Amino acid sequence: MRDEERSLLEQTLAIVRGLSHELHADLPGIDRLDASASIERDFWIDSLARVELALRIEQTCRRVISDRALAEADTVRDLVQAMLRAPASATAGALAASPILDAGAAAPVAPTTLLEALEWHALRQADRAHIVFIDDATGPLQMSFGELHAAATAVAAGLVQRGVQPQETVAIMLPTGREFFAAFYGALDARAVPVPLYPPARPSQLEIHLRRLAGILANCEARTLITFEGARAVGHLLRSLDTRL
């Protein structure tokens, strides 16, 4: 094993153990688990907690993990292999090279909502990059303020056409990407309440994931689910679990 891989294994295992301790203080044996233990089954770090895990890895290890690799990794060792395939984190440098606001532009006047802030930027600097997505296969992909605003407007029109009412909850089960942000801001634009759900990553854990999602959907009383084409079957299964979808 190379020194770089050994160092990443030690750092990542410490991060995973620390997050597991924070989430499940009464879970026994966390410190005895090694890099081959399952992140979800043994450390009890579920899909939502993986977002925090990815942030801590980037801050500590200066490595970026794509959403796909993060979702598909079963063990700490899998995470490290994904990191070794990914470039060192360049997030800070990318943001410094492409500032959110033009030097000569006036500052926004205290927007009260995310949608107001997006509209302000889309009107004044539509072509400026707003979001940068990290993808192992294609490299960094950008989405501008104008692109996000246009996509959100289209989603909002579709939701209204389908009868979504103001203050109604809209569940969003999409991987992090252009479609997710378009759906999130589109729901806001339709005056609905977006409820993000992490999509299932592995078929072997589909049933457990669906039952967890069914509880969330029932609690928030969502009647609309925005998801990707490949998850249509998931939507049908959720209907069978006594949700209102």
NUSE-513085 format. One record per residue (C-alpha): residue in one letter; x, z, y. Coordinates in Angstrom, 2 decimals, padded with zeros to 5 digits. Example, Ala and Ser with C-alpha at 12.3 -4.5 7.8 and 13.67 -1.06 7.14 Angstrom:
BEGIN
<zafi residuo="A" u="012.30" w="007.80" v="-004.50"/>
<zafi residuo="S" u="013.67" w="007.14" v="-001.06"/>
end
This chain:
BEGIN
<zafi residuo="M" u="000.00" w="000.00" v="000.00"/>
<zafi residuo="R" u="001.34" w="-000.97" v="003.41"/>
<zafi residuo="D" u="001.99" w="001.67" v="006.07"/>
<zafi residuo="E" u="-000.66" w="000.12" v="008.33"/>
<zafi residuo="E" u="-003.31" w="000.27" v="005.62"/>
<zafi residuo="R" u="-002.38" w="003.84" v="004.67"/>
<zafi residuo="S" u="-002.58" w="004.96" v="008.28"/>
<zafi residuo="L" u="-005.99" w="003.30" v="008.77"/>
<zafi residuo="L" u="-007.29" w="004.87" v="005.56"/>
<zafi residuo="E" u="-006.26" w="008.34" v="006.71"/>
<zafi residuo="Q" u="-007.69" w="007.87" v="010.21"/>
<zafi residuo="T" u="-010.96" w="006.35" v="009.03"/>
<zafi residuo="L" u="-011.48" w="008.95" v="006.31"/>
<zafi residuo="A" u="-011.00" w="011.70" v="008.91"/>
<zafi residuo="I" u="-013.53" w="009.99" v="011.22"/>
<zafi residuo="V" u="-016.10" w="009.61" v="008.43"/>
<zafi residuo="R" u="-015.66" w="013.21" v="007.30"/>
<zafi residuo="G" u="-015.99" w="014.46" v="010.89"/>
<zafi residuo="L" u="-019.19" w="012.51" v="011.52"/>
<zafi residuo="S" u="-020.64" w="013.65" v="008.20"/>
<zafi residuo="H" u="-019.89" w="017.29" v="009.13"/>
<zafi residuo="E" u="-021.70" w="016.84" v="012.45"/>
<zafi residuo="L" u="-024.74" w="015.23" v="010.86"/>
<zafi residuo="H" u="-024.94" w="017.45" v="007.77"/>
<zafi residuo="A" u="-023.27" w="020.80" v="008.42"/>
<zafi residuo="D" u="-024.67" w="022.25" v="005.19"/>
<zafi residuo="L" u="-023.54" w="019.37" v="002.94"/>
<zafi residuo="P" u="-020.97" w="020.78" v="000.48"/>
<zafi residuo="G" u="-017.75" w="019.10" v="-000.57"/>
<zafi residuo="I" u="-017.34" w="016.65" v="002.31"/>
<zafi residuo="D" u="-013.64" w="017.36" v="002.68"/>
<zafi residuo="R" u="-013.06" w="016.70" v="-001.02"/>
<zafi residuo="L" u="-014.46" w="013.15" v="-000.84"/>
<zafi residuo="D" u="-011.88" w="010.38" v="-000.76"/>
<zafi residuo="A" u="-011.79" w="006.77" v="000.44"/>
<zafi residuo="S" u="-013.64" w="005.52" v="-002.64"/>
<zafi residuo="A" u="-016.73" w="007.66" v="-001.96"/>
<zafi residuo="S" u="-019.93" w="005.95" v="-000.81"/>
<zafi residuo="I" u="-020.50" w="006.19" v="002.94"/>
<zafi residuo="E" u="-024.26" w="006.42" v="002.55"/>
<zafi residuo="R" u="-024.74" w="008.11" v="-000.84"/>
<zafi residuo="D" u="-021.88" w="010.65" v="-000.65"/>
<zafi residuo="F" u="-021.23" w="011.14" v="003.08"/>
<zafi residuo="W" u="-024.91" w="010.69" v="003.97"/>
<zafi residuo="I" u="-024.15" w="008.36" v="006.87"/>
<zafi residuo="D" u="-027.11" w="005.99" v="007.08"/>
<zafi residuo="S" u="-027.56" w="002.67" v="008.84"/>
<zafi residuo="L" u="-028.27" w="004.18" v="012.26"/>
<zafi residuo="A" u="-025.33" w="006.58" v="012.10"/>
<zafi residuo="R" u="-023.01" w="003.66" v="011.32"/>
<zafi residuo="V" u="-023.34" w="002.57" v="014.95"/>
<zafi residuo="E" u="-021.74" w="005.83" v="016.06"/>
<zafi residuo="L" u="-019.18" w="005.45" v="013.27"/>
<zafi residuo="A" u="-018.16" w="002.00" v="014.52"/>
<zafi residuo="L" u="-017.76" w="003.34" v="018.07"/>
<zafi residuo="R" u="-015.50" w="006.18" v="016.91"/>
<zafi residuo="I" u="-013.40" w="003.80" v="014.81"/>
<zafi residuo="E" u="-012.92" w="001.47" v="017.77"/>
<zafi residuo="Q" u="-011.97" w="004.34" v="020.09"/>
<zafi residuo="T" u="-009.55" w="005.95" v="017.61"/>
<zafi residuo="C" u="-008.15" w="003.03" v="015.63"/>
<zafi residuo="R" u="-008.46" w="000.36" v="018.35"/>
<zafi residuo="R" u="-010.13" w="-001.93" v="015.84"/>
<zafi residuo="V" u="-013.41" w="-003.84" v="016.05"/>
<zafi residuo="I" u="-015.68" w="-004.14" v="013.01"/>
<zafi residuo="S" u="-018.33" w="-006.84" v="012.98"/>
<zafi residuo="D" u="-021.93" w="-005.73" v="012.44"/>
<zafi residuo="R" u="-022.05" w="-007.55" v="009.12"/>
<zafi residuo="A" u="-018.89" w="-005.86" v="007.82"/>
<zafi residuo="L" u="-020.12" w="-002.49" v="009.07"/>
<zafi residuo="A" u="-023.46" w="-002.87" v="007.30"/>
<zafi residuo="E" u="-022.03" w="-004.21" v="004.04"/>
<zafi residuo="A" u="-019.18" w="-001.69" v="003.63"/>
<zafi residuo="D" u="-020.01" w="000.77" v="000.87"/>
<zafi residuo="T" u="-016.85" w="002.92" v="001.01"/>
<zafi residuo="V" u="-014.19" w="003.96" v="003.51"/>
<zafi residuo="R" u="-011.82" w="001.61" v="001.73"/>
<zafi residuo="D" u="-014.25" w="-001.26" v="002.39"/>
<zafi residuo="L" u="-014.25" w="-000.37" v="006.09"/>
<zafi residuo="V" u="-010.46" w="-000.41" v="006.21"/>
<zafi residuo="Q" u="-010.29" w="-003.81" v="004.52"/>
<zafi residuo="A" u="-012.74" w="-005.12" v="007.14"/>
<zafi residuo="M" u="-010.56" w="-003.69" v="009.91"/>
<zafi residuo="L" u="-007.44" w="-005.30" v="008.50"/>
<zafi residuo="R" u="-009.21" w="-008.66" v="008.62"/>
<zafi residuo="A" u="-010.38" w="-008.12" v="012.22"/>
<zafi residuo="P" u="-008.31" w="-008.36" v="015.43"/>
<zafi residuo="A" u="-007.16" w="-005.26" v="017.28"/>
<zafi residuo="S" u="-009.70" w="-004.16" v="019.86"/>
<zafi residuo="A" u="-009.51" w="-006.14" v="023.06"/>
<zafi residuo="T" u="-012.78" w="-004.93" v="024.55"/>
<zafi residuo="A" u="-011.24" w="-003.31" v="027.61"/>
<zafi residuo="G" u="-009.13" w="-006.35" v="028.37"/>
<zafi residuo="A" u="-012.08" w="-008.71" v="027.98"/>
<zafi residuo="L" u="-014.23" w="-006.71" v="030.37"/>
<zafi residuo="A" u="-011.42" w="-006.48" v="032.91"/>
<zafi residuo="A" u="-010.93" w="-010.24" v="032.80"/>
<zafi residuo="S" u="-014.65" w="-010.90" v="033.24"/>
<zafi residuo="P" u="-016.13" w="-008.28" v="035.58"/>
<zafi residuo="I" u="-019.86" w="-007.70" v="035.46"/>
<zafi residuo="L" u="-020.28" w="-008.27" v="039.20"/>
<zafi residuo="D" u="-018.68" w="-010.84" v="041.49"/>
<zafi residuo="A" u="-016.39" w="-009.22" v="044.04"/>
<zafi residuo="G" u="-018.39" w="-010.69" v="046.92"/>
<zafi residuo="A" u="-021.85" w="-009.90" v="045.58"/>
<zafi residuo="A" u="-023.99" w="-007.12" v="046.99"/>
<zafi residuo="A" u="-024.69" w="-004.18" v="044.71"/>
<zafi residuo="P" u="-028.18" w="-003.94" v="043.19"/>
<zafi residuo="V" u="-030.60" w="-001.66" v="045.02"/>
<zafi residuo="A" u="-031.13" w="001.15" v="042.50"/>
<zafi residuo="P" u="-033.11" w="-000.66" v="039.79"/>
<zafi residuo="T" u="-035.51" w="001.70" v="038.05"/>
<zafi residuo="T" u="-035.65" w="-000.17" v="034.72"/>
<zafi residuo="L" u="-033.36" w="-002.22" v="032.47"/>
<zafi residuo="L" u="-035.59" w="-005.22" v="033.07"/>
<zafi residuo="E" u="-035.23" w="-004.95" v="036.85"/>
<zafi residuo="A" u="-031.44" w="-004.80" v="036.49"/>
<zafi residuo="L" u="-031.43" w="-007.89" v="034.25"/>
<zafi residuo="E" u="-033.64" w="-009.84" v="036.65"/>
<zafi residuo="W" u="-031.39" w="-008.91" v="039.59"/>
<zafi residuo="H" u="-028.28" w="-010.20" v="037.83"/>
<zafi residuo="A" u="-030.02" w="-013.29" v="036.39"/>
<zafi residuo="L" u="-031.09" w="-014.31" v="039.89"/>
<zafi residuo="R" u="-027.66" w="-013.83" v="041.51"/>
<zafi residuo="Q" u="-025.12" w="-014.57" v="038.74"/>
<zafi residuo="A" u="-026.96" w="-016.25" v="035.88"/>
<zafi residuo="D" u="-023.83" w="-017.80" v="034.33"/>
<zafi residuo="R" u="-021.79" w="-014.61" v="034.21"/>
<zafi residuo="A" u="-021.18" w="-013.13" v="030.75"/>
<zafi residuo="H" u="-023.30" w="-010.03" v="030.14"/>
<zafi residuo="I" u="-022.78" w="-009.30" v="026.43"/>
<zafi residuo="V" u="-019.82" w="-010.11" v="024.18"/>
<zafi residuo="F" u="-020.47" w="-010.18" v="020.42"/>
<zafi residuo="I" u="-017.56" w="-009.75" v="018.01"/>
<zafi residuo="D" u="-017.79" w="-011.97" v="014.92"/>
<zafi residuo="D" u="-015.13" w="-012.16" v="012.22"/>
<zafi residuo="A" u="-015.89" w="-015.81" v="011.45"/>
<zafi residuo="T" u="-016.31" w="-017.33" v="014.90"/>
<zafi residuo="G" u="-014.53" w="-014.89" v="017.20"/>
<zafi residuo="P" u="-016.08" w="-013.43" v="020.41"/>
<zafi residuo="L" u="-019.41" w="-014.96" v="021.50"/>
<zafi residuo="Q" u="-020.85" w="-014.44" v="024.97"/>
<zafi residuo="M" u="-024.40" w="-014.23" v="026.30"/>
<zafi residuo="S" u="-024.92" w="-014.63" v="030.04"/>
<zafi residuo="F" u="-027.45" w="-012.86" v="032.24"/>
<zafi residuo="G" u="-029.36" w="-016.11" v="032.64"/>
<zafi residuo="E" u="-029.45" w="-016.82" v="028.91"/>
<zafi residuo="L" u="-030.72" w="-013.33" v="028.10"/>
<zafi residuo="H" u="-033.35" w="-013.46" v="030.83"/>
<zafi residuo="A" u="-034.65" w="-016.86" v="029.68"/>
<zafi residuo="A" u="-034.75" w="-015.81" v="026.03"/>
<zafi residuo="A" u="-036.51" w="-012.54" v="026.87"/>
<zafi residuo="T" u="-039.12" w="-014.37" v="028.93"/>
<zafi residuo="A" u="-039.86" w="-016.68" v="025.98"/>
<zafi residuo="V" u="-040.20" w="-013.73" v="023.58"/>
<zafi residuo="A" u="-042.51" w="-011.92" v="026.02"/>
<zafi residuo="A" u="-044.77" w="-014.98" v="026.25"/>
<zafi residuo="G" u="-044.94" w="-015.16" v="022.46"/>
<zafi residuo="L" u="-045.84" w="-011.48" v="022.14"/>
<zafi residuo="V" u="-048.60" w="-011.72" v="024.75"/>
<zafi residuo="Q" u="-049.95" w="-014.84" v="023.04"/>
<zafi residuo="R" u="-050.13" w="-012.89" v="019.78"/>
<zafi residuo="G" u="-052.18" w="-010.15" v="021.41"/>
<zafi residuo="V" u="-049.57" w="-007.46" v="022.04"/>
<zafi residuo="Q" u="-050.97" w="-005.07" v="024.66"/>
<zafi residuo="P" u="-049.13" w="-003.04" v="027.34"/>
<zafi residuo="Q" u="-047.61" w="000.20" v="025.96"/>
<zafi residuo="E" u="-048.09" w="-001.02" v="022.38"/>
<zafi residuo="T" u="-045.04" w="-000.48" v="020.17"/>
<zafi residuo="V" u="-043.13" w="-003.48" v="018.83"/>
<zafi residuo="A" u="-040.71" w="-002.90" v="015.95"/>
<zafi residuo="I" u="-037.51" w="-004.99" v="015.97"/>
<zafi residuo="M" u="-035.58" w="-005.37" v="012.73"/>
<zafi residuo="L" u="-032.72" w="-007.73" v="013.57"/>
<zafi residuo="P" u="-028.95" w="-007.58" v="013.25"/>
<zafi residuo="T" u="-027.10" w="-007.04" v="016.52"/>
<zafi residuo="G" u="-026.89" w="-010.42" v="018.22"/>
<zafi residuo="R" u="-028.59" w="-012.74" v="020.68"/>
<zafi residuo="E" u="-031.94" w="-012.53" v="018.91"/>
<zafi residuo="F" u="-031.98" w="-008.74" v="018.97"/>
<zafi residuo="F" u="-031.35" w="-008.46" v="022.71"/>
<zafi residuo="A" u="-033.85" w="-011.24" v="023.44"/>
<zafi residuo="A" u="-036.47" w="-009.39" v="021.39"/>
<zafi residuo="F" u="-035.68" w="-006.01" v="022.98"/>
<zafi residuo="Y" u="-035.87" w="-007.26" v="026.56"/>
<zafi residuo="G" u="-038.79" w="-009.54" v="025.64"/>
<zafi residuo="A" u="-040.79" w="-006.53" v="024.47"/>
<zafi residuo="L" u="-040.00" w="-004.78" v="027.75"/>
<zafi residuo="D" u="-041.06" w="-007.88" v="029.68"/>
<zafi residuo="A" u="-044.36" w="-007.89" v="027.78"/>
<zafi residuo="R" u="-044.79" w="-004.25" v="028.92"/>
<zafi residuo="A" u="-044.56" w="-003.12" v="025.32"/>
<zafi residuo="V" u="-042.33" w="-000.40" v="023.84"/>
<zafi residuo="P" u="-039.47" w="-001.77" v="021.66"/>
<zafi residuo="V" u="-038.57" w="000.22" v="018.53"/>
<zafi residuo="P" u="-035.22" w="-000.96" v="017.06"/>
<zafi residuo="L" u="-034.82" w="-000.72" v="013.28"/>
<zafi residuo="Y" u="-031.58" w="-001.36" v="011.44"/>
<zafi residuo="P" u="-032.03" w="-004.18" v="008.87"/>
<zafi residuo="P" u="-031.25" w="-003.43" v="005.22"/>
<zafi residuo="A" u="-027.67" w="-004.34" v="004.34"/>
<zafi residuo="R" u="-027.55" w="-004.18" v="000.54"/>
<zafi residuo="P" u="-030.27" w="-005.14" v="-001.96"/>
<zafi residuo="S" u="-029.35" w="-002.16" v="-004.15"/>
<zafi residuo="Q" u="-030.58" w="000.24" v="-001.46"/>
<zafi residuo="L" u="-033.59" w="-001.80" v="-000.33"/>
<zafi residuo="E" u="-036.28" w="000.56" v="-001.66"/>
<zafi residuo="I" u="-034.78" w="003.66" v="-000.03"/>
<zafi residuo="H" u="-034.32" w="001.76" v="003.23"/>
<zafi residuo="L" u="-037.91" w="000.47" v="003.20"/>
<zafi residuo="R" u="-039.40" w="003.89" v="002.63"/>
<zafi residuo="R" u="-037.36" w="005.25" v="005.55"/>
<zafi residuo="L" u="-038.52" w="002.37" v="007.75"/>
<zafi residuo="A" u="-042.14" w="002.85" v="006.67"/>
<zafi residuo="G" u="-042.02" w="006.42" v="007.96"/>
<zafi residuo="I" u="-040.61" w="005.29" v="011.32"/>
<zafi residuo="L" u="-043.21" w="002.53" v="011.66"/>
<zafi residuo="A" u="-046.06" w="004.87" v="010.81"/>
<zafi residuo="N" u="-044.79" w="007.47" v="013.28"/>
<zafi residuo="C" u="-044.49" w="005.02" v="016.18"/>
<zafi residuo="E" u="-047.73" w="003.21" v="015.19"/>
<zafi residuo="A" u="-046.13" w="-000.22" v="015.39"/>
<zafi residuo="R" u="-048.41" w="-003.14" v="014.56"/>
<zafi residuo="T" u="-045.92" w="-005.91" v="015.31"/>
<zafi residuo="L" u="-042.55" w="-006.47" v="013.64"/>
<zafi residuo="I" u="-039.96" w="-008.95" v="014.94"/>
<zafi residuo="T" u="-037.46" w="-009.84" v="012.24"/>
<zafi residuo="F" u="-035.44" w="-012.74" v="010.81"/>
<zafi residuo="E" u="-036.76" w="-015.38" v="008.43"/>
<zafi residuo="G" u="-034.98" w="-013.94" v="005.41"/>
<zafi residuo="A" u="-036.76" w="-010.60" v="005.87"/>
<zafi residuo="R" u="-040.32" w="-011.89" v="005.56"/>
<zafi residuo="A" u="-040.49" w="-010.36" v="002.09"/>
<zafi residuo="V" u="-039.44" w="-007.03" v="003.60"/>
<zafi residuo="G" u="-042.35" w="-007.24" v="006.01"/>
<zafi residuo="H" u="-044.80" w="-007.81" v="003.16"/>
<zafi residuo="L" u="-043.34" w="-004.83" v="001.27"/>
<zafi residuo="L" u="-043.69" w="-002.63" v="004.36"/>
<zafi residuo="R" u="-047.38" w="-003.53" v="004.55"/>
<zafi residuo="S" u="-047.79" w="-002.23" v="000.99"/>
<zafi residuo="L" u="-046.32" w="001.13" v="002.01"/>
<zafi residuo="D" u="-049.38" w="002.07" v="004.12"/>
<zafi residuo="T" u="-048.04" w="001.02" v="007.53"/>
<zafi residuo="R" u="-050.24" w="-000.65" v="010.16"/>
<zafi residuo="L" u="-048.22" w="-003.91" v="010.20"/>
end
